[in-house]
Amino acid sequence: MVKCILILGDGMADEPIPDLGGKTPLEYAKTPHMDRMAREGACGMLRTIPDGFEAGSDIANMSILGYAPEKYYTGRGPLEAMSMGIDLAPTDVAYRCNIVTVRDGIMADFSAGHITSPEGAALLASLAPAVPGVVVQAGVSYRNLLVVPHGSAADSTPPHDIVGQPIAEYLPRNGDAALLLSCMEKSRGVFAGHPVNVARARSGKPPATQIWPWSGGRRPAFPSFFEKYHRTGGMISAVDLLNGIARCAGMEVIRVPGATGYFDTDYMAKARYALDAIQRLDFVYVHIEAPDEAGHEGSITEKVRAIENVDRVVGAIRAEFDGRVAVLPDHPTPIRIKTHSREPVPFVVTCKGTDACRHFSENEAQSGMLGTRKATEFLSFLFA
């Protein structure tokens, strides 16, 4: 049985950008290790977003792991609850709960300036007594959780999809909407003048003005990764969503000190922990969030730098690991639109033949010998 490591640069794919001479960030970045993989391996394209679903990281990563969203997806919130160790009752509805900055009715920042985890925890601790009908749980940075007992999932919009737009058109609707709107209103009162925001104002940082609950659902029921593939698997990620998917699948969640889910994450620590984990596991999924964050911020410089850092992880792993390696994004996060899109993404795999691709990029992978594939079948292909 060949061992496999999959390295996923979240949101790494993009569009040609005039400021980069018409190249995508993946084409422009210096990626010697991914380019070497393209020369020594084979490329193709992967459809990670099924018809009828939004281009979310939850949908894309579930699909890549082989769990068809049409069958297993119930919402992003319950996946993150699993990562936080929250045991949802069958009638609980869990929502992802961002801490955001809204100015004059406009979504100014979906992350409240990438608020720190201690700041977020302090704000939510103050909010909890004001919202007795729900449970608020602090997570990492702006990524938190709100649970409604005996809930009925509301229609909602991811805040990163509406940056720069009026929020009035995107407020929760149906289901738990009245309760969620009440919690949002109360958070505005609690957060205004909070010591966290006073300190942030003194430092010139954007205020955290309110919560934004979205993507609620009930606990999903996955078949285990081992039942599905007859292999042991592990997940390395700083993002609760990915760790929640892994817990649902019975994969080992591997915590890496210094992994932040942002530009300052310890890339090389992720490589080291992956190399250690593959000694005892058959498969390791290494998720790196930074390219996606750069795309959401519309930062060409940070996206190029994040891709180059992903390439360093690829190089470190390939230098020590002689099994099969795959590299891919989960979805594009184009700088132009600052949110996800649903186009197929490029992938490159070693030990699956060699084609004519010389570089790893969106354009070259379209002519790769492995063609365009469905993400839900990718791991079965990788393991074969």
N, C-alpha and C positions, 0 to 999 in steps of 0.2 A: 504494500500500500504506500503510494507516494505521499509524502507530507506536503502541505500547501500553506502559503502565506498570501493573503490578499491585502493590498495596501490601497486604501480608498482616500483620495483627496476630495473632500466634500466640496461640491460646487466648482471643481477645477475647470470644467469645460466653459467655453465662452464664445463670443463672436469676434470677427475681425474688428480691430479698433484703429481708427485713423492715427491716433497719437503713437501707436506702435508700428507705424508704417503699413497698416493694413493686416497686421498679424494678430492672432489671438494671443492672450497671455501665455498659453501653453506653448505656442510656437515661438514666442519672443523670449521666454525664460531660458536660462542656461540649464539644461536638463540632460547632462551626459549619461547618467545612469538609466533613465527611462529611454533615451534614444538608443543606448546599447541594447536594452531589452528588445526594442523594436527591430533592430538589425539581427539579433540572435534568436528572436522568437517570432510570434505571429500576432497580427492585430485584427480587430474587427470593431463593430459597433453594437451597442446594447440598448434595447428599448426598456427603460426602467420604470416608466410611468404608463400603466394600463389606461385604455380609453375609459373616460368617465371619472377619472381621479385627478385631483389637483397635483401639481408637481412638488410634492412635499418630500422632505428627507425621510419621513416615516414610511411613506409609500415606496420610495425608491429603494431604501435599504432592506425593508421587508422583502421586496421583490428579488433583490440580489441574493438574499439568503434563502430564497426558494419558497417563501410563504406568500401565496397569492393574495393580494389585498382584497380581491373580490370575495374571498372565502374567510379571511381571518381578521381584516382590519375593522376596528371599532372606534378608533380615534387616537390622537396622539397622547392625550392626557393619561389614559390608563397605562400606556407603555412607560411613561415617565414615572408614574406611581410605582410600578413594579421595580424600577431602578432605585427608588427612594426607600424601598422596603415597606411600603404601605400596603396592607392587606385589604383590598377593596371587597366590600360585601357585594353580593350579586346585584343589589339594587342601587349601588353607589354609581354616580357619574363623576369621573375625574376630568378636569380641564387643565391644560397647560395655562399657566398664569404669568404672563410677562409683567414686569415693572417697566413702565414706559414714560416718555415725556410727550405730553400734549400741550401745545401752545395755541391759544385762540381757536380752539376747535380743530386744529391740524395735528396729525400724527407727526411729531418732529423727530422722534427717535424711538425705535421699537425696543431698545435696550437700556434706555435712560443713561446713555453715555457709558455703556458697559459697566453698570453699577457693580460694585464688589459684592461678594457673597456676604460678608459681615454687614454691609449696609443694607442689603436686601432683607436679610434675616431680621435686623432691627426694625425695619419698616413693617414687615409682616407681623412681628410680635406685637407691635402697637395696634395693628389693624384687627387682629384676631378677636379681641373683646367686643369690637364694634359690629362684627358679622357672626352672631351666634348660630345662625342656621347653616353654616358651612365650616369646612376645615381648610385652613390655609397652611401650606407646608413650604418652608424655604428650601430652595435647591441651590444651584450654582449660578452666581451672578444674577442676571435678569430672568433666568429660567426657573420658575417656581410652579406650584401646584395649588389648585383649588378643588375640593371634593364636595359634592352635593349629595348628602344621603337621600335615598329614594328619589333620585333626580330623573329628569327627562331631557336628554341632550338638546341643547339649543343650536340653532344655525349661527355660525360665527365666521370671522375672517382673521387670518393670520396678520398680526400688526406689521410684519416686515413686508407685506404686500401693499400697504397703503401709506408708506412714508411720504410725506409731503401732501397728503390728501385730507379733506375734511372727514372726521370720524363719524359724523352723523349718519351717513349712508351705510355704515358698516357695523353698527352696533348689534349686539346679539338679538336674535329673533326667535320666536316660538320656544316651546319647551321650557327650559329654566330661565328664559330671558329676563323676566321681571326680577327674579332673585339676583341674577348676575348684574343687571343694571343698578340695582340697589347697592350691591357690594362695590361696584365701580364708583358710584357717587360717594359712598362712605369713605372709600380710600382717598378720594380727593381732599376730603376734610381732614383726615388723619395725617396725610402726608404733608399738607400745607403747614409750614412752620416747624416741621419735625426737625429734631437736632441733626439728623442725617442730612437733610436738605440745607439747613443753615450752614453746616460745614462744607457741603459741596458748593454752595454759592460763594463762600469765602475763597474757595480754591478755583473758582471760575469754571466749575463743572455744571452740566445741565441738571436741573432738578428732576427727581422722580415724582411725577405728578399724580400717577394713579396706577391701578392694576388694569390688565386687559386679558380676560379669560377667553380661551378659544380651544377648538378641537376636542370637545368633550366626548366621552364614551365609557362603556362598561368594560370590565376586565375581559380580555380575549382568551381564547383557548387554543394554543398551538400544539401540534405534535412536537415532540422533542427533536432537537437537532440529531441526536444519536439514532432515534427511531427512523428518522427520515433518510440519513446518509450512512448509518453504521460507522460513524466517525465521532471522535471527541472534538469539541470546538471551543475556542476562547475568543473573547471580545476585548480589545483595547480601545477605549474611548474616554474622553473627558465629558461627554454629553450624555445626560440622563436618558434621552430618547434611545440611543444606540444600546446603552446598557440595559434598558428596559426590554427592548426586543430580545436581547441575549438572554435575559432572565426568563422571559416567556418561553424561549426555546430550550431552556435547560443548559445553556452554554456557560462556561466559566467566565465570570466578569473579572478582568485583571486590572487592578487599580495601579496607576503609574504616578508616583510622586512627581510633581512639577507639571503634570498635564492639566491645562487650563481651559481648553476649548477656544483659545484665542491666539493672537499673533505671538504671545509670549510663552506659548506651550513649550515643554522640553521635548523637542523632536527626537533627539538622540536617545533619550530615556525610553521613548516608545519603541525604538528599534531594539534597544537592549532587552527590554521586557519581552518583546516578541520572540527574539532569539532564545531567550530562556524558556518561554512557554512552549515553543514548538518542540522542545526536548521531551515533554510529557504529553503533548496533545497532537492530534492529527492535522488540525487546521487552526490558524489564527487570523482573525479579521482585525486589521489595524486601521482605525478610523481617525482622520486628521481633519479637524473642523476649519482651520484657519483660512483656506481659500474661499470658503463660503462666506465667512465673516467679511472678508475683503470685498467680495462681490456685493454684499448687502450695503456696505459702506460706500460703494462706488469708487474704491481706491485702486487704481491701476498699479501703483507702486507696491502696495501691500500684497496685491494678488500675485504679481510676478515673484515677489520675495517669498510668499507662502508656497508657491509651486516649486521654487528652487529648494526650499526646505523639505518639501515632500520628496524631492529627488535625492536629497541627502539621506533620508530614511531608506529609500530604495537601495541606494549604494551600500549603506551599512549592512542591510539585511542580506543583500546578494553576496557581499564579501564573505559572509560566514555561513550561509545556508545554501545547500546544493539541491534542495527540493524544488517544487514548482512554485513560481511566483506570478501573481496577477496584479496589475495596476489599473485603476480606473477611477473616474468620478462617479457619484451617484446621480447627478443631474447637472445641467449647466446653471450657473448663477451669473448671468451676463452683467458686466459693469453698466451697460447702457440702461437696463431696466431695474437694477438693484434688487432683483428677486429671482426666484427660480423659473426656469422654463422647461418644457417637456421634450425637447429634441433628444434623439438617441445620443449616447455618450461613447467616446472611444475607449477601447480596452486593449491591453497587450498582455500576452501570456507566454511564459517560457515552457519548454518541453512539450510543445504542441505543434511542432513543425516550424518552418521558416518561410517568410514571404518576402516581397520586394520592398517593404516599408523600411525607411532609413531613419525616421524620426517618429516620436510619439506625439501625435497631434490629432485634432478633430478631422482635418482634411485628409491626412495620409491614412488614417485608420479606415476611412470609407472604402479604400481600395485593398484593404487587407484580406488575406485568404480566408479568414474565419467568418466573413460576411456580417450580416445584421441578425442578432439573436434576441430572444425574449429573456429578460433578466431572471424570471422565475426558473429558467432551465440552466442558468449559468453555472451554478455549483455542480450540478450533475455532469455538465460538460467538463468542468475543471477537474473533477475527481476521477473521470473515466481514464 
